[in-house]
Amino acid sequence: MPEPSYTIERLTPLKAVVAETRGIRLRWHGDVDPDADRPWLVRDLIPEKGKGLEAGQWGAGKTFGALDLSTSVMMGIPFAGKRVMRQGGVLFIAPEGAVEIPIRLRGIVQGKLGPNAPDRLPFAWIEECPRLLDADAVPQLVTVARLTADHLLEAFDLPLALIVIDTVAAGAGFMDENSAAEAQRVMNAMEALSHQTGAFVLGVDHFGKAVETGTRGSSAKEAGADVVLAMLANRDEAGGISNTRMAIRKVRGGRSGYEIPYSLEVITIGETRDREPITTCIVNWQTDRTSAAAAAIAKEHWPTSLKVFRQALTAALDEHGMRAWPYGAEAAEVRAAPFERVRDAFYTTYPVDGEDSGKRAEAKRKAFNRAIQSATGRDLIGSVELTGVDHLWLKPDAD
């Protein structure tokens, strides 16, 4: 029997084949691929659509991280040093801890956005979440999301780009959190919500008792996620935390297995009626590892007379630095420390002889002013105003 002849003429019509049953489309290699270039919400970290988890330990700042991501998406500014590719509004579903949202948003406005903050942010939230395991949960949330999207388009000319569920455990209504079937149904609900709204859906979740095992409950949650970010910290017996960092556990189609350090900066945003301070935290990403950069500064750029000043600036950047874009949001990100923090660190370490405290203080003041003038004249440092306060930063070409 002769072999069948598969000619180009016979195969060409197959490219147009569409299986009408249940809307399944047959696609062929070589056709135009609309997904050839991955669309990102945050470049190389979070896709434009899909579902993901931001999990972590108690006290490591999971919600602060989710709100920082929200701010980057709303303002179109980098998140953890990575470029936001799709600017848009945010819908925050907060069945857990919703009372903190207004205070934390005030902290972001005052501590991060400062004078660049708009009068109103494209941010909406609800304090209840239909049980994600129920069949009618997705339709209810889609209705809310579409109302949100309509207002975002009308009032801000922005799409709905991000939906946050804080937390997954509070919204899911698990009967058995270790059940793979229940976990998969929750992840399917998040996927459906993303598909029907066009927004990325991020679930804030808890880590289990053993950090190395990852997100609490069934492993089906992480397995079904497109992205898994882990907010980690070292904790002492008194509950204090240190070494805070975000681990990139999983990125579908991107690099994973690395960490980005950050600090939680406590800021005061007002006072109570009893004149007690109202405080909250903001996330400061340490994408440049300032201490390592300072150690590599070329000696010819920094004369011996500026050694103490350089050490003071490095210490202030490590402890009090915050993200800044001196040349605009599209330019390079730097870390900048408040002028007073640099001065305090300098005063602490600059040696001065003499018994008269007043004269010693005056000598330190003059030495600091000379150091500022010298470092500025050599183009080693820059200054930028953030939230009404002058901040100093290390020029990249000084590394």
Secondary structure by P-SEA (a helix, b strand, c coil): ccccccccccccccccccccccbbbbbbccccccccbbbbccccccccbbbbbbcccccccaaaaaaaaaaaaaaccccccccccbbbbbbbbccccccaaaaaaaaaaaccccccccccccbbbbcccccccccaaaaaaaaaaaaaaaaaaaaccccccbbbbccccccccccccccaaaaaaaaaaaaaaaaaccbbbbbbbbbcccccccccccccccccccbbbbbbbbbcccccccbbbbbccccccccccbbbbbbbbbbbcccccccccccbbbbbbcccaaaaaaaacccccccccaaaaaaaaaaaaacbbbbbbccccccbbbbbbcaaaaaaaaaaccccccccaaaaaaaaaaaaaaaaaaaaaaccbbbbbcccbbbbbbbcccc
